[in-house]
Amino acid sequence: MKIEILGTGCAKCKKTKEIVEQAVAELGVAAQVVKVEDMDRILSYGVMITPAVVVDGDVKIAGKVPTAEKVKEWITE
């Protein structure tokens, strides 16, 4: 599983990465968590507002910091 955190490095983007890493650790799943800061790559997903979370190529949320519970739902779908 590949989880991408899209964002340019703002506080919300950093918080989103922390939440995703925490959820992955709590579930004990094998997931690669990657921070994407390249604007062209972010825009290629159709994301205009960061932070955003992409799970295996599927944009799950954009413009908001997700809850750990929501991230766990995405991971276990």
N, C-alpha and C positions, 0 to 999 in steps of 0.2 A: 504494500500500500504506500502511495506517495501522497503526502499532504503538503501543499504549498501555501505559504503565508505571503500574500501580495501586499506590498506597502513600501514606502520610501524610507522608513525608519522613524516614523513619529512615535509618540508615546503609546497611542492606541495600537499601533502595529506591533510594538514590542510586547505589550500586554497580551495581545492575541496569540503571539508565538508562545508566551509563557503558559497560557491556558491550554493551548493545543498540546504542548509537550507534557503538561501535567496530566491531561486526560489520557494520552497515549501511555504514560507510565502507570497510571492507576489501572488501566485495562490490561496492561501487560501485552499489548499487541506489537507485532513487528511492523513499524511504520517509519518511513523516511520523512523527516520534517525539514522542509527547505524554505528559506526566506528568499523571496523574489523581489528585487528592488528595481529591476530594469523596466522602465516605463513602457517600452514597446511590447515586452512580454506581458505585462499587466494588461495593456490595452488589447492584446490579442485574445484575451478571455472575455472581452466586452465589459471589463470592469472600469468604471469611471470614478468611483469613490472607494478609497481604501480606509481601513484594512479590509481584506477579503480572504476567504479560505477556500481553497480548491482541493477536493479529495478525488484522487485518480482522474483528474481532468474535468471534474464536474464542479462548477462554482456553487458553493453552499450558502455563502453569505457575503454581502458587500456593503461597506459603509457603516458597519457596526462591529463591536467587540462581542463575540459569541460567549455564551455561558459554557462552563465545563460540561454541564449536562447535555447541551445541544451538540457539542463536539463529540461526546461519547455516542450519541444517537447516530451521527454521521458515520463514525468509525465502525459501528456494529451493524449497519444496514446490510 
